[in-house]
Amino acid sequence: MTITLDTTLLDDGDHVLRLEAYDALGHVGRRTIPFVVQNGPGITITGLRARDRVAGTVDLALNAFSGEEPFDSIRAESRGPIPVWTWVMILIVAGWAGWYGLALFATPAVYASTPTYEEHPVEPAAAAGNASATPPQNPVAAAQAPLTTKAAPRGSGKGSAGGFDFASTGPQLYTQNCSACHGASGAGIPGAFPALAADPVVNATNPAEHIAILLRGLKGRAIKAVTYSSQMPAFPQLSDADIAAIVDHERTSWGNQAPVVTPADVKRAR
């Protein structure tokens, strides 16, 4: 059975549809369906809700708009106060953003001591050798600055040790294997990598410990009362001549004037 309910004959508002069905034995089934008719324009009210307790005068904002009328953006949008939960979410997001900005405003020490961090890059004037240029303020950038401002220095002029010409390969091997940490000028990186200029091991009369560090690496030992966070890697893959060239370059550069070694010395230490 199909019926058609013409709601245009009903007033807008609450209505109830009551249905009854009878079977052959005289039993009755009943069902009640409440519904709301809304053929007229929709009405929104801001300023008064169901069961609100009010007194005195109450300012209300009313809006009525029908779906069959030409669209009017002003009338179709019902204006009302921003819900409390929206303000709460805005405050939470703003508080988190403020905390995040303050927490990362200063570079953590664990990152400031890494060679990849450069808060103050070298200015072009500094790269051109302008003495009036402002030097980098970050210690890591300051230690790395020589890598961009100077070529790797060569030996002190001795050039050879017992016929071994370390000056021909030492600067290049040092640049390839060591300068990323210790810097082209041997200045190191404060807190991360020690300086080689004026280092007691590099300037020691006996080069045995210097050679051993390149062959076996070093970690955790204080240098001039400073313990560095980074580990000195071992270079056993380099040849005796390469190790000797690096050692001699370090021992005759940046003001260092220590006795140099030969590949035979490295072979014995290995």
HELIX and SHEET records of a PDB file:
HELIX    1   1 THR A    7  LEU A    9  5                                   3    
HELIX    2   2 SER A   73  ALA A   76  1                                   4    
HELIX    3   3 VAL A   84  PHE A  105  1                                  22    
HELIX    4   4 ALA A  109  ALA A  112  1                                   4    
HELIX    5   5 PRO A  124  ALA A  127  1                                   4    
HELIX    6   6 PRO A  139  THR A  149  1                                  11    
HELIX    7   7 PHE A  166  SER A  168  5                                   3    
HELIX    8   8 GLY A  170  ASN A  177  1                                   8    
HELIX    9   9 SER A  179  HIS A  182  1                                   4    
HELIX   10  10 ALA A  208  ARG A  216  1                                   9    
HELIX   11  11 ASP A  240  ARG A  251  1                                  12    
HELIX   12  12 PRO A  263  ALA A  269  1                                   7    
SHEET    1   A 2 GLY A  13  TYR A  22  0                                        
SHEET    2   A 2 VAL A  28  VAL A  37 -1                                        
SHEET    1   B 2 GLY A  42  THR A  46  0                                        
SHEET    2   B 2 ALA A  61  PHE A  65 -1                                        
END                                                                             
